[in-house]
Amino acid sequence: MAVNVPYVTLNDGNKMPQVGFGLWKVDNDTCADTVYNAIKTGYRLFDGACDYGNEVEAGQGVARAIKDGLVKREDLFIVSKLWQSFHDYDQVEPITKKQLADWGVDYFDLYLIHFPVALKYVAPETRYPPGWFYDGESKIEHSNASLESTWRAFEDIQKKGLAKSIGISNYNGALLLDLFTYAKVKPATLQIEHHPYYVQPYLIKLAEQHGIKVTAYSSFGPQSFIECDMKVAADTPLLFDHPVIKKIAEAHGKTPAQVLLRWSTQRGISVIPKSNSQNRLQQNLDVTSFDLKDNEIQEISDLDKNLKFNVPTNYGIPCYVFA
Ligand SMILES: NC(=O)c1ccc[n+]([C@@H]2O[C@H](COP(=O)([O-])OP(=O)(O)OC[C@H]3O[C@@H](n4cnc5c(N)ncnc54)[C@H](OP(=O)(O)O)[C@@H]3O)[C@@H](O)[C@H]2O)c1
């Protein structure tokens, strides 16, 4: 069954598929096949990052799909992210070019600042991806790069055509408001953790007021973080088993996962679910063809606990970016 995924128009005029495929925790040995099969299934957006350590393999899947005539490069929307040890102005362009080479493409459709915190530079020859620790073990070392200087570098790589659109991730309201004081180019998108336990309605409102499209990550809440052995995730009831989500899924003949994704897409938010299973990635794409009732959307939003899982300290990493 072919699924028609709608596109959202970004503030720079570029069009982005509203449903994409997330590449975090897609194993290196299966990544190329997973990307190839996801393209075959109908995915056009891939959400990657230096930190996921699988950009080479994701690019191999893309190259095979293009070679086999499934898609052309221009049919795809490839997203990547700048890791925080490359925030210094002079490091942004070289690392963008390395990431493009890893993917085997000559532009990203969208390039994001992954986290609003600058860490000291680690050369790719020393360790890649570098991770959070300067010494690769336990030491957090910050760099003096301001977010303003990193954004200036983003505006410059966009001018050079290395990224068609530029955006940010994991920014809060204060950082967005600050960015508006210096940005010559407003971010096209804001990627944030967004699920019924972490709704952030005012952050979404602020982004919308400024014409910035929001992409939700970790739409299934604790599920993704259980795989990381995160205690707070293990201690939180799964959204898939929540009576409200189950009741609504049954009423629509859909899975809880599809309801969680539709809760976002119906409010104009994009989603990038990840799955290592062909059956699940197929169902995750079909999340714009049915409508929830207004009161169902509200009931789901009312599950909010203001509970963010993706915080470095939850992984035992002593970086206090979200303190
Ligand atoms: N900007 C950031 O800081 C940031 C942070 C986190 C994530 N992200 C991006 O967002 C993407 C999505 O977030 P995520 O990977 O954290 O989590 P997610 O997509 O919310 O959840 C993935 C988990 O849900 C399972 N799953 C997927 N589809 C399912 C379905 N239909 N039914 C039941 N279980 C299902 C997956 O298992 P199986 O694989 O076994 O199906 C996996 O355990 C990432 O891959 C990444 O691209 C960005």
The ligand as an SDF file (V2000), in Angstrom:
LIG
                    3D

 48 52  0  0  0  0  0  0  0  0999 V2000
   17.5990   16.0210   18.3000 N   0  0  0  0  0  0  0  0  0  0  0  0
   17.7930   15.1540   19.2670 C   0  0  0  0  0  0  0  0  0  0  0  0
   18.4420   15.4450   20.3020 O   0  0  0  0  0  0  0  0  0  0  0  0
   17.1960   13.7700   19.1550 C   0  0  0  0  0  0  0  0  0  0  0  0
   17.1120   12.9550   20.2890 C   0  0  0  0  0  0  0  0  0  0  0  0
   16.5100   11.6990   20.1690 C   0  0  0  0  0  0  0  0  0  0  0  0
   16.0340   11.2840   18.9340 C   0  0  0  0  0  0  0  0  0  0  0  0
   16.1560   12.0960   17.8440 N   0  0  0  0  0  0  0  0  0  0  0  0
   15.6870   11.6480   16.5090 C   0  0  0  0  0  0  0  0  0  0  0  0
   14.3400   11.2230   16.6130 O   0  0  0  0  0  0  0  0  0  0  0  0
   14.2220    9.8810   16.1500 C   0  0  0  0  0  0  0  0  0  0  0  0
   13.1000    9.1860   16.8930 C   0  0  0  0  0  0  0  0  0  0  0  0
   13.3010    9.1890   18.2720 O   0  0  0  0  0  0  0  0  0  0  0  0
   13.7580    7.9140   19.0880 P   0  0  0  0  0  0  0  0  0  0  0  0
   14.5910    7.0350   18.2260 O   0  0  0  0  0  0  0  0  0  0  0  0
   14.3340    8.4000   20.3660 O   0  0  0  0  0  0  0  0  0  0  0  0
   12.4610    7.2030   19.4930 O   0  0  0  0  0  0  0  0  0  0  0  0
   11.0420    6.7710   18.9630 P   0  0  0  0  0  0  0  0  0  0  0  0
   10.9660    6.8120   17.4950 O   0  0  0  0  0  0  0  0  0  0  0  0
   10.0700    7.4980   19.7860 O   0  0  0  0  0  0  0  0  0  0  0  0
   10.9880    5.2710   19.4870 O   0  0  0  0  0  0  0  0  0  0  0  0
   11.7740    4.2470   19.0300 C   0  0  0  0  0  0  0  0  0  0  0  0
   11.4310    3.0230   19.8600 C   0  0  0  0  0  0  0  0  0  0  0  0
   10.0790    2.6430   19.6390 O   0  0  0  0  0  0  0  0  0  0  0  0
   10.0190    1.3280   19.0640 C   0  0  0  0  0  0  0  0  0  0  0  0
    8.9810    1.3800   18.0090 N   0  0  0  0  0  0  0  0  0  0  0  0
    9.0620    2.0230   16.8200 C   0  0  0  0  0  0  0  0  0  0  0  0
    7.9040    1.9220   16.1520 N   0  0  0  0  0  0  0  0  0  0  0  0
    7.0690    1.1830   16.9220 C   0  0  0  0  0  0  0  0  0  0  0  0
    5.7410    0.7440   16.7610 C   0  0  0  0  0  0  0  0  0  0  0  0
    5.0370    1.0440   15.6680 N   0  0  0  0  0  0  0  0  0  0  0  0
    5.1960   -0.0190   17.7430 N   0  0  0  0  0  0  0  0  0  0  0  0
    5.9160   -0.3300   18.8540 C   0  0  0  0  0  0  0  0  0  0  0  0
    7.1840    0.0810   19.0680 N   0  0  0  0  0  0  0  0  0  0  0  0
    7.7600    0.8310   18.1070 C   0  0  0  0  0  0  0  0  0  0  0  0
   11.4070    1.0790   18.5270 C   0  0  0  0  0  0  0  0  0  0  0  0
   11.7180   -0.2900   18.5470 O   0  0  0  0  0  0  0  0  0  0  0  0
   12.0440   -1.1050   17.1920 P   0  0  0  0  0  0  0  0  0  0  0  0
   13.1900   -0.4090   16.5240 O   0  0  0  0  0  0  0  0  0  0  0  0
   12.3830   -2.4700   17.6800 O   0  0  0  0  0  0  0  0  0  0  0  0
   10.7860   -1.0710   16.3720 O   0  0  0  0  0  0  0  0  0  0  0  0
   12.2610    1.8360   19.5200 C   0  0  0  0  0  0  0  0  0  0  0  0
   12.3770    1.0740   20.7230 O   0  0  0  0  0  0  0  0  0  0  0  0
   15.6340    9.3290   16.3860 C   0  0  0  0  0  0  0  0  0  0  0  0
   15.8680    8.1360   15.6870 O   0  0  0  0  0  0  0  0  0  0  0  0
   16.4800   10.4770   15.9590 C   0  0  0  0  0  0  0  0  0  0  0  0
   16.5600   10.5430   14.5460 O   0  0  0  0  0  0  0  0  0  0  0  0
   16.7170   13.3380   17.9480 C   0  0  0  0  0  0  0  0  0  0  0  0
  1  2  1  0
  2  3  2  0
  2  4  1  0
  4  5  1  0
  4 48  2  0
  5  6  2  0
  6  7  1  0
  7  8  2  0
  8  9  1  0
  8 48  1  0
  9 10  1  0
  9 46  1  0
 10 11  1  0
 11 12  1  0
 11 44  1  0
 12 13  1  0
 13 14  1  0
 14 15  2  0
 14 16  1  0
 14 17  1  0
 17 18  1  0
 18 19  2  0
 18 20  1  0
 18 21  1  0
 21 22  1  0
 22 23  1  0
 23 24  1  0
 23 42  1  0
 24 25  1  0
 25 26  1  0
 25 36  1  0
 26 27  1  0
 26 35  1  0
 27 28  2  0
 28 29  1  0
 29 30  1  0
 29 35  2  0
 30 31  1  0
 30 32  2  0
 32 33  1  0
 33 34  2  0
 34 35  1  0
 36 37  1  0
 36 42  1  0
 37 38  1  0
 38 39  2  0
 38 40  1  0
 38 41  1  0
 42 43  1  0
 44 45  1  0
 44 46  1  0
 46 47  1  0
M  CHG  2   8   1  16  -1
M  END
$$$$
